Amino acid sequence: MYTHPASFGRGLYGLVLAFPVALFTQAMLTDIAYLKTEELQWSNFSAWAIVGGLVFGGIAFLWSLFGVLRFRSLTHSLHSVLLLAMCLFGLVNAFKHSQDGWSSVGSLGMTLSVLSCVCALVAGLLHYTGTLHKGAVR
């Protein structure tokens, strides 16, 4: 069975994209756990998840720019904009989480966690449902 070389790249990109989707979701959930329990370690878990999400999210964003240049479609542009927004919200959230534990997760920190999580989930949804690759060689 022949597989097109582009399918390998899509699979590898999907693997890279899975990290920010999971890590920003984890950061939001651990922020919720921190708000419920006031246990400082939950805020530390969130901070580490945000940093990991930013590392892999930055790689995914740069990779998505190649898709924008190659396909020049609205869905690829939307996907890249979502990843950029995810990274920007995540970066501001990382700065917010670098404050002391009691002020790191307040309303702004929680809002940033939710926004970065939603951007990651929608960007992942665009990729994993195949919306980005309609009509592409499989």
C-alpha positions in Angstrom: 0.0 0.0 0.0 1.4 3.4 -1.0 1.2 6.3 1.4 1.8 9.8 0.1 4.8 11.5 1.8 2.5 14.4 2.9 0.5 12.0 5.1 3.6 11.4 7.2 4.0 15.2 7.7 0.4 15.5 8.7 0.8 12.7 11.2 3.9 14.2 12.7 2.2 17.6 12.9 -0.8 16.0 14.6 1.6 14.6 17.2 3.2 18.0 17.8 -0.3 19.6 18.0 -1.5 17.1 20.6 0.8 18.5 23.2 -0.5 22.0 23.4 -4.1 20.7 23.2 -3.5 18.4 26.2 -1.2 20.7 28.2 -3.4 23.9 27.9 -6.4 21.8 28.9 -4.5 20.4 31.8 -3.5 24.0 32.8 -7.1 25.0 32.8 -8.2 22.0 34.9 -5.4 22.4 37.4 -6.3 26.1 37.7 -9.8 25.1 38.5 -8.4 22.6 41.1 -6.4 25.4 42.6 -9.4 27.7 42.9 -11.4 24.9 44.6 -8.7 23.7 47.0 -6.2 26.6 47.4 -3.4 24.0 47.4 -0.4 25.9 45.9 1.0 22.8 44.1 -1.9 23.0 41.6 -0.7 26.4 40.5 2.8 25.0 40.0 1.3 22.2 37.9 -0.5 24.8 35.8 2.7 26.9 35.3 4.6 23.8 34.1 1.8 22.8 31.8 1.6 26.3 30.3 5.3 26.3 29.6 5.1 22.9 27.9 2.1 24.0 25.9 4.0 27.1 24.8 7.0 25.2 23.6 5.0 22.7 21.5 2.5 25.4 20.6 5.2 27.6 19.2 6.5 24.7 17.1 3.0 23.9 15.9 2.4 27.6 15.0 5.6 27.8 13.0 4.7 24.6 11.2 1.2 25.9 10.5 2.7 28.9 8.7 4.0 26.5 6.1 0.5 25.3 5.5 -0.7 28.8 5.1 2.0 29.5 2.5 1.4 26.2 0.7 -2.4 26.1 0.5 -3.4 29.7 0.9 -6.8 28.8 2.3 -9.1 30.4 4.8 -9.1 27.3 7.1 -5.3 27.2 7.2 -5.2 30.9 8.0 -7.8 30.4 10.8 -5.8 27.5 12.1 -2.7 29.6 12.3 -4.5 32.6 13.9 -5.9 30.3 16.5 -2.5 28.9 17.3 -1.0 32.4 17.5 -3.8 33.5 19.8 -3.2 30.3 21.9 0.5 31.2 22.2 -0.2 34.8 23.1 -2.8 34.0 25.7 -0.5 31.3 27.1 2.5 33.6 27.2 0.5 36.3 29.2 -0.8 33.5 31.4 2.7 32.2 32.0 3.7 35.7 33.2 0.6 35.8 35.4 1.5 32.4 36.9 5.0 33.6 37.7 3.5 35.8 40.4 3.0 34.5 43.9 0.6 31.7 44.3 -2.3 33.6 45.8 -2.5 36.1 42.9 -1.6 33.9 40.0 -4.9 32.3 39.2 -7.4 35.0 40.0 -10.0 36.0 37.5 -7.4 37.1 34.9 -5.4 33.9 35.2 -8.4 31.7 34.9 -9.7 33.7 31.9 -6.4 33.3 30.1 -6.3 29.6 30.9 -9.8 29.2 29.4 -9.0 31.3 26.3 -5.7 29.4 25.6 -7.5 26.1 26.1 -10.4 27.0 23.8 -8.0 28.2 21.1 -6.0 25.0 21.4 -9.1 22.8 21.3 -10.6 24.5 18.2 -7.2 24.4 16.4 -6.9 20.8 17.2 -10.5 20.2 16.0 -9.7 21.8 12.7 -6.7 19.5 12.2 -8.0 16.2 13.7 -11.4 16.3 11.8 -9.6 16.7 8.5 -11.1 20.1 7.8 -7.6 21.4 6.9 -7.0 18.6 4.4 -10.2 18.4 2.4 -9.2 17.6 -1.1 -5.6 16.9 -0.2 -3.9 13.6 -1.2 -4.3 11.0 1.5 
